[in-house]
Amino acid sequence: MRIKTYTRHLLAAIVVAVPIAAAGVASAQTPLTLTGTASVQGPTGSGSRPVTIRIDKFVPDAERDALIAVIKAGKPADTLKALTAKPDIGYVDAGGGTKTPIKFAYARSTGDGRLITFVTAQPLAFLNPGAAAKAKEGFTLALGLLVLTSQNTGDGELSPAAKVRIDDKGAVVTEEYSAEVVRLLKIAPVK
């Protein structure tokens, strides 16, 4: 099983699943600034760059549920509109000094760590190693997943340009612009 498929299912589990002690995790550790490396490898090329993720606030369950309802309606333009209307609650800087606002961040406890999902209302980049990258219609979001220890270290994955929908079983499914997996490596807190 490819890690990208794993991420899709894990993102669905995080966003849709009933949280376990998420409120305590969410409020206890913000703001949170993390750094790491975004790395992508493909058959026609590879690359990496530093990444900074800043989360000032995690959304409560009610906001998560409201966003899921918009996604379930099946109108991507409405999902984008709902995210765009939300206040900025952090940013992602993928190494170019451009801070793309985070509109949704959700944390879920995993025992001694947590899973964090974050979403922007615009793509970070259109990645296609070895070829000219250009926009494709509908890939209007960026989604990230971090798997962190209690010390806020870990790894994750990033979909820098994606679509999101609900499948016939009620799971959140992402469609990525690129077939290549963007790994977030050596994630650590800024001290």
ABEGO torsion letter per residue (X at the ends): XBAAAAAAAAAAAAAABBBBGAAAAAAAAOBBBBBBBBBBBBAAEBBBBBBBBBBABBBBAAAAAAAAAAAAAGBAAAAAAAAAABBBAEBBBAGAGBBBBBABBBBBBAGABBBBBBBBABBABBBBBGBBBBBBBGBABBBBBBBBBAAGBEBBBBBABBBBBBBAAGBBBBBBABABBBBBBGBBBBX
